[in-house]
């Protein structure tokens, strides 16, 4: 299946989502970045087929993650998870296509379906 880089500040959330994705057959690497540059380094090292990131994190936000992913590869899809509903921000983030936004709380089925859909487009 796919190699997925999972970025979230909640260790519990990373563990839960990682379980859903691994059960679906994906290889998952997860971490909490301390800076945007750390995201770039991890993307280069991991060479993911897809990146899943939280939007609100203490050291770098989802937009920073997307910028670093695009800096390394303009085609890696990004699935952004957020608890806040901000249609204007979401529209701006989608200009960095391919980007899909899911609102928390999310189910494992919803995450796996979104991953499958995004991977089929890339």
PyMOL CGO cylinders between C-alpha atoms (Angstrom):
from pymol import cmd
from pymol.cgo import CYLINDER

trace = [
    CYLINDER, 0.00, 0.00, 0.00, 1.19, 3.55, 0.75, 0.3, 1, 1, 1, 1, 1, 1,
    CYLINDER, 1.19, 3.55, 0.75, 3.73, 5.20, 3.01, 0.3, 1, 1, 1, 1, 1, 1,
    CYLINDER, 3.73, 5.20, 3.01, 2.00, 7.84, 5.11, 0.3, 1, 1, 1, 1, 1, 1,
    CYLINDER, 2.00, 7.84, 5.11, 3.57, 10.55, 7.26, 0.3, 1, 1, 1, 1, 1, 1,
    CYLINDER, 3.57, 10.55, 7.26, 1.26, 11.39, 10.19, 0.3, 1, 1, 1, 1, 1, 1,
    CYLINDER, 1.26, 11.39, 10.19, 1.85, 14.70, 12.01, 0.3, 1, 1, 1, 1, 1, 1,
    CYLINDER, 1.85, 14.70, 12.01, -0.16, 15.61, 15.10, 0.3, 1, 1, 1, 1, 1, 1,
    CYLINDER, -0.16, 15.61, 15.10, 0.62, 17.04, 18.54, 0.3, 1, 1, 1, 1, 1, 1,
    CYLINDER, 0.62, 17.04, 18.54, -1.52, 14.43, 20.28, 0.3, 1, 1, 1, 1, 1, 1,
    CYLINDER, -1.52, 14.43, 20.28, 0.35, 11.17, 20.85, 0.3, 1, 1, 1, 1, 1, 1,
    CYLINDER, 0.35, 11.17, 20.85, -2.97, 9.44, 21.54, 0.3, 1, 1, 1, 1, 1, 1,
    CYLINDER, -2.97, 9.44, 21.54, -4.51, 10.68, 18.27, 0.3, 1, 1, 1, 1, 1, 1,
    CYLINDER, -4.51, 10.68, 18.27, -1.40, 9.62, 16.33, 0.3, 1, 1, 1, 1, 1, 1,
    CYLINDER, -1.40, 9.62, 16.33, -1.61, 6.15, 17.88, 0.3, 1, 1, 1, 1, 1, 1,
    CYLINDER, -1.61, 6.15, 17.88, -5.31, 5.77, 17.07, 0.3, 1, 1, 1, 1, 1, 1,
    CYLINDER, -5.31, 5.77, 17.07, -5.05, 7.01, 13.47, 0.3, 1, 1, 1, 1, 1, 1,
    CYLINDER, -5.05, 7.01, 13.47, -1.87, 4.98, 12.94, 0.3, 1, 1, 1, 1, 1, 1,
    CYLINDER, -1.87, 4.98, 12.94, -3.80, 1.86, 14.00, 0.3, 1, 1, 1, 1, 1, 1,
    CYLINDER, -3.80, 1.86, 14.00, -6.59, 2.55, 11.49, 0.3, 1, 1, 1, 1, 1, 1,
    CYLINDER, -6.59, 2.55, 11.49, -4.10, 3.13, 8.68, 0.3, 1, 1, 1, 1, 1, 1,
    CYLINDER, -4.10, 3.13, 8.68, -1.90, 0.13, 9.46, 0.3, 1, 1, 1, 1, 1, 1,
    CYLINDER, -1.90, 0.13, 9.46, -4.97, -2.09, 9.67, 0.3, 1, 1, 1, 1, 1, 1,
    CYLINDER, -4.97, -2.09, 9.67, -5.81, -0.87, 6.15, 0.3, 1, 1, 1, 1, 1, 1,
    CYLINDER, -5.81, -0.87, 6.15, -2.35, -2.02, 5.01, 0.3, 1, 1, 1, 1, 1, 1,
    CYLINDER, -2.35, -2.02, 5.01, -0.42, 1.25, 5.00, 0.3, 1, 1, 1, 1, 1, 1,
    CYLINDER, -0.42, 1.25, 5.00, 3.04, 1.94, 6.40, 0.3, 1, 1, 1, 1, 1, 1,
    CYLINDER, 3.04, 1.94, 6.40, 2.87, 4.86, 8.82, 0.3, 1, 1, 1, 1, 1, 1,
    CYLINDER, 2.87, 4.86, 8.82, 5.56, 7.10, 10.26, 0.3, 1, 1, 1, 1, 1, 1,
    CYLINDER, 5.56, 7.10, 10.26, 4.34, 9.58, 12.84, 0.3, 1, 1, 1, 1, 1, 1,
    CYLINDER, 4.34, 9.58, 12.84, 5.92, 12.44, 14.74, 0.3, 1, 1, 1, 1, 1, 1,
    CYLINDER, 5.92, 12.44, 14.74, 5.43, 15.85, 16.32, 0.3, 1, 1, 1, 1, 1, 1,
    CYLINDER, 5.43, 15.85, 16.32, 7.62, 18.47, 14.63, 0.3, 1, 1, 1, 1, 1, 1,
    CYLINDER, 7.62, 18.47, 14.63, 9.30, 21.20, 16.64, 0.3, 1, 1, 1, 1, 1, 1,
    CYLINDER, 9.30, 21.20, 16.64, 9.68, 23.44, 13.58, 0.3, 1, 1, 1, 1, 1, 1,
    CYLINDER, 9.68, 23.44, 13.58, 8.70, 23.73, 9.93, 0.3, 1, 1, 1, 1, 1, 1,
    CYLINDER, 8.70, 23.73, 9.93, 12.24, 22.80, 8.92, 0.3, 1, 1, 1, 1, 1, 1,
    CYLINDER, 12.24, 22.80, 8.92, 11.92, 19.56, 10.85, 0.3, 1, 1, 1, 1, 1, 1,
    CYLINDER, 11.92, 19.56, 10.85, 8.85, 18.77, 8.70, 0.3, 1, 1, 1, 1, 1, 1,
    CYLINDER, 8.85, 18.77, 8.70, 10.90, 19.34, 5.55, 0.3, 1, 1, 1, 1, 1, 1,
    CYLINDER, 10.90, 19.34, 5.55, 13.68, 17.05, 6.79, 0.3, 1, 1, 1, 1, 1, 1,
    CYLINDER, 13.68, 17.05, 6.79, 11.21, 14.29, 7.69, 0.3, 1, 1, 1, 1, 1, 1,
    CYLINDER, 11.21, 14.29, 7.69, 9.41, 14.56, 4.33, 0.3, 1, 1, 1, 1, 1, 1,
    CYLINDER, 9.41, 14.56, 4.33, 12.75, 14.23, 2.53, 0.3, 1, 1, 1, 1, 1, 1,
    CYLINDER, 12.75, 14.23, 2.53, 13.78, 11.23, 4.65, 0.3, 1, 1, 1, 1, 1, 1,
    CYLINDER, 13.78, 11.23, 4.65, 10.41, 9.45, 4.61, 0.3, 1, 1, 1, 1, 1, 1,
    CYLINDER, 10.41, 9.45, 4.61, 9.38, 10.14, 0.98, 0.3, 1, 1, 1, 1, 1, 1,
    CYLINDER, 9.38, 10.14, 0.98, 5.69, 9.67, 1.85, 0.3, 1, 1, 1, 1, 1, 1,
    CYLINDER, 5.69, 9.67, 1.85, 2.95, 8.97, -0.65, 0.3, 1, 1, 1, 1, 1, 1,
    CYLINDER, 2.95, 8.97, -0.65, 0.61, 11.06, 1.52, 0.3, 1, 1, 1, 1, 1, 1,
    CYLINDER, 0.61, 11.06, 1.52, 0.90, 13.37, 4.53, 0.3, 1, 1, 1, 1, 1, 1,
    CYLINDER, 0.90, 13.37, 4.53, -1.77, 13.65, 7.23, 0.3, 1, 1, 1, 1, 1, 1,
    CYLINDER, -1.77, 13.65, 7.23, -1.47, 16.65, 9.52, 0.3, 1, 1, 1, 1, 1, 1,
    CYLINDER, -1.47, 16.65, 9.52, -3.34, 18.41, 12.26, 0.3, 1, 1, 1, 1, 1, 1,
    CYLINDER, -3.34, 18.41, 12.26, -3.88, 22.13, 11.71, 0.3, 1, 1, 1, 1, 1, 1,
    CYLINDER, -3.88, 22.13, 11.71, -3.40, 23.48, 15.24, 0.3, 1, 1, 1, 1, 1, 1,
    CYLINDER, -3.40, 23.48, 15.24, -0.11, 22.40, 16.80, 0.3, 1, 1, 1, 1, 1, 1,
    CYLINDER, -0.11, 22.40, 16.80, 2.25, 24.26, 19.14, 0.3, 1, 1, 1, 1, 1, 1,
    CYLINDER, 2.25, 24.26, 19.14, 5.35, 24.62, 16.95, 0.3, 1, 1, 1, 1, 1, 1,
    CYLINDER, 5.35, 24.62, 16.95, 4.06, 24.60, 13.37, 0.3, 1, 1, 1, 1, 1, 1,
    CYLINDER, 4.06, 24.60, 13.37, 0.55, 24.79, 11.98, 0.3, 1, 1, 1, 1, 1, 1,
    CYLINDER, 0.55, 24.79, 11.98, -1.00, 22.83, 9.15, 0.3, 1, 1, 1, 1, 1, 1,
    CYLINDER, -1.00, 22.83, 9.15, -0.30, 25.59, 6.66, 0.3, 1, 1, 1, 1, 1, 1,
    CYLINDER, -0.30, 25.59, 6.66, 3.40, 25.44, 7.56, 0.3, 1, 1, 1, 1, 1, 1,
    CYLINDER, 3.40, 25.44, 7.56, 3.36, 21.68, 7.10, 0.3, 1, 1, 1, 1, 1, 1,
    CYLINDER, 3.36, 21.68, 7.10, 1.75, 22.06, 3.67, 0.3, 1, 1, 1, 1, 1, 1,
    CYLINDER, 1.75, 22.06, 3.67, 4.36, 24.67, 2.65, 0.3, 1, 1, 1, 1, 1, 1,
    CYLINDER, 4.36, 24.67, 2.65, 7.20, 22.33, 3.62, 0.3, 1, 1, 1, 1, 1, 1,
    CYLINDER, 7.20, 22.33, 3.62, 5.62, 19.38, 1.81, 0.3, 1, 1, 1, 1, 1, 1,
    CYLINDER, 5.62, 19.38, 1.81, 5.20, 21.53, -1.30, 0.3, 1, 1, 1, 1, 1, 1,
    CYLINDER, 5.20, 21.53, -1.30, 8.78, 22.76, -1.03, 0.3, 1, 1, 1, 1, 1, 1,
    CYLINDER, 8.78, 22.76, -1.03, 10.00, 19.17, -1.31, 0.3, 1, 1, 1, 1, 1, 1,
    CYLINDER, 10.00, 19.17, -1.31, 7.31, 17.76, -3.59, 0.3, 1, 1, 1, 1, 1, 1,
    CYLINDER, 7.31, 17.76, -3.59, 4.50, 19.63, -5.23, 0.3, 1, 1, 1, 1, 1, 1,
    CYLINDER, 4.50, 19.63, -5.23, 2.44, 16.50, -5.81, 0.3, 1, 1, 1, 1, 1, 1,
    CYLINDER, 2.44, 16.50, -5.81, 2.26, 14.68, -2.46, 0.3, 1, 1, 1, 1, 1, 1,
    CYLINDER, 2.26, 14.68, -2.46, -1.35, 14.87, -1.27, 0.3, 1, 1, 1, 1, 1, 1,
    CYLINDER, -1.35, 14.87, -1.27, -2.04, 16.32, 2.18, 0.3, 1, 1, 1, 1, 1, 1,
    CYLINDER, -2.04, 16.32, 2.18, -4.98, 15.37, 4.36, 0.3, 1, 1, 1, 1, 1, 1,
    CYLINDER, -4.98, 15.37, 4.36, -5.53, 18.13, 6.90, 0.3, 1, 1, 1, 1, 1, 1,
    CYLINDER, -5.53, 18.13, 6.90, -7.44, 17.35, 10.10, 0.3, 1, 1, 1, 1, 1, 1,
    CYLINDER, -7.44, 17.35, 10.10, -8.90, 20.21, 12.10, 0.3, 1, 1, 1, 1, 1, 1,
    CYLINDER, -8.90, 20.21, 12.10, -11.34, 20.75, 14.92, 0.3, 1, 1, 1, 1, 1, 1,
    CYLINDER, -11.34, 20.75, 14.92, -12.17, 24.28, 13.78, 0.3, 1, 1, 1, 1, 1, 1,
    CYLINDER, -12.17, 24.28, 13.78, -14.51, 25.23, 10.95, 0.3, 1, 1, 1, 1, 1, 1,
    CYLINDER, -14.51, 25.23, 10.95, -13.13, 28.15, 8.97, 0.3, 1, 1, 1, 1, 1, 1,
    CYLINDER, -13.13, 28.15, 8.97, -14.35, 27.99, 5.35, 0.3, 1, 1, 1, 1, 1, 1,
    CYLINDER, -14.35, 27.99, 5.35, -12.14, 30.88, 4.18, 0.3, 1, 1, 1, 1, 1, 1,
    CYLINDER, -12.14, 30.88, 4.18, -8.99, 29.30, 5.63, 0.3, 1, 1, 1, 1, 1, 1,
    CYLINDER, -8.99, 29.30, 5.63, -9.94, 25.92, 4.21, 0.3, 1, 1, 1, 1, 1, 1,
    CYLINDER, -9.94, 25.92, 4.21, -10.38, 27.42, 0.76, 0.3, 1, 1, 1, 1, 1, 1,
    CYLINDER, -10.38, 27.42, 0.76, -6.93, 29.05, 1.00, 0.3, 1, 1, 1, 1, 1, 1,
    CYLINDER, -6.93, 29.05, 1.00, -5.41, 25.72, 2.05, 0.3, 1, 1, 1, 1, 1, 1,
    CYLINDER, -5.41, 25.72, 2.05, -7.01, 23.95, -0.91, 0.3, 1, 1, 1, 1, 1, 1,
    CYLINDER, -7.01, 23.95, -0.91, -5.10, 26.26, -3.25, 0.3, 1, 1, 1, 1, 1, 1,
    CYLINDER, -5.10, 26.26, -3.25, -2.06, 24.16, -2.29, 0.3, 1, 1, 1, 1, 1, 1,
    CYLINDER, -2.06, 24.16, -2.29, -3.72, 21.16, -4.00, 0.3, 1, 1, 1, 1, 1, 1,
    CYLINDER, -3.72, 21.16, -4.00, -3.93, 18.30, -3.57, 0.3, 1, 1, 1, 1, 1, 1,
    CYLINDER, -3.93, 18.30, -3.57, -5.28, 19.09, -0.09, 0.3, 1, 1, 1, 1, 1, 1,
    CYLINDER, -5.28, 19.09, -0.09, -8.36, 17.61, 1.56, 0.3, 1, 1, 1, 1, 1, 1,
    CYLINDER, -8.36, 17.61, 1.56, -9.77, 18.90, 4.86, 0.3, 1, 1, 1, 1, 1, 1,
    CYLINDER, -9.77, 18.90, 4.86, -11.56, 16.65, 7.38, 0.3, 1, 1, 1, 1, 1, 1,
    CYLINDER, -11.56, 16.65, 7.38, -13.11, 17.95, 10.58, 0.3, 1, 1, 1, 1, 1, 1,
    CYLINDER, -13.11, 17.95, 10.58, -12.47, 16.28, 13.91, 0.3, 1, 1, 1, 1, 1, 1,
    CYLINDER, -12.47, 16.28, 13.91, -13.74, 14.17, 15.42, 0.3, 1, 1, 1, 1, 1, 1,
    CYLINDER, -13.74, 14.17, 15.42, -13.16, 11.67, 12.63, 0.3, 1, 1, 1, 1, 1, 1,
    CYLINDER, -13.16, 11.67, 12.63, -13.81, 7.97, 12.46, 0.3, 1, 1, 1, 1, 1, 1,
    CYLINDER, -13.81, 7.97, 12.46, -11.29, 5.43, 11.26, 0.3, 1, 1, 1, 1, 1, 1,
    CYLINDER, -11.29, 5.43, 11.26, -13.52, 4.61, 8.29, 0.3, 1, 1, 1, 1, 1, 1,
    CYLINDER, -13.52, 4.61, 8.29, -13.65, 8.27, 7.27, 0.3, 1, 1, 1, 1, 1, 1,
    CYLINDER, -13.65, 8.27, 7.27, -9.86, 8.69, 7.46, 0.3, 1, 1, 1, 1, 1, 1,
    CYLINDER, -9.86, 8.69, 7.46, -9.19, 5.47, 5.56, 0.3, 1, 1, 1, 1, 1, 1,
    CYLINDER, -9.19, 5.47, 5.56, -11.75, 6.41, 2.87, 0.3, 1, 1, 1, 1, 1, 1,
    CYLINDER, -11.75, 6.41, 2.87, -10.21, 9.89, 2.46, 0.3, 1, 1, 1, 1, 1, 1,
    CYLINDER, -10.21, 9.89, 2.46, -6.72, 8.37, 2.20, 0.3, 1, 1, 1, 1, 1, 1,
    CYLINDER, -6.72, 8.37, 2.20, -7.90, 5.89, -0.42, 0.3, 1, 1, 1, 1, 1, 1,
    CYLINDER, -7.90, 5.89, -0.42, -9.56, 8.64, -2.44, 0.3, 1, 1, 1, 1, 1, 1,
    CYLINDER, -9.56, 8.64, -2.44, -6.53, 10.94, -2.27, 0.3, 1, 1, 1, 1, 1, 1,
    CYLINDER, -6.53, 10.94, -2.27, -4.11, 8.18, -3.24, 0.3, 1, 1, 1, 1, 1, 1,
    CYLINDER, -4.11, 8.18, -3.24, -6.27, 7.26, -6.24, 0.3, 1, 1, 1, 1, 1, 1,
    CYLINDER, -6.27, 7.26, -6.24, -5.98, 10.84, -7.50, 0.3, 1, 1, 1, 1, 1, 1,
    CYLINDER, -5.98, 10.84, -7.50, -2.20, 11.06, -7.23, 0.3, 1, 1, 1, 1, 1, 1,
]
cmd.load_cgo(trace, "trace")
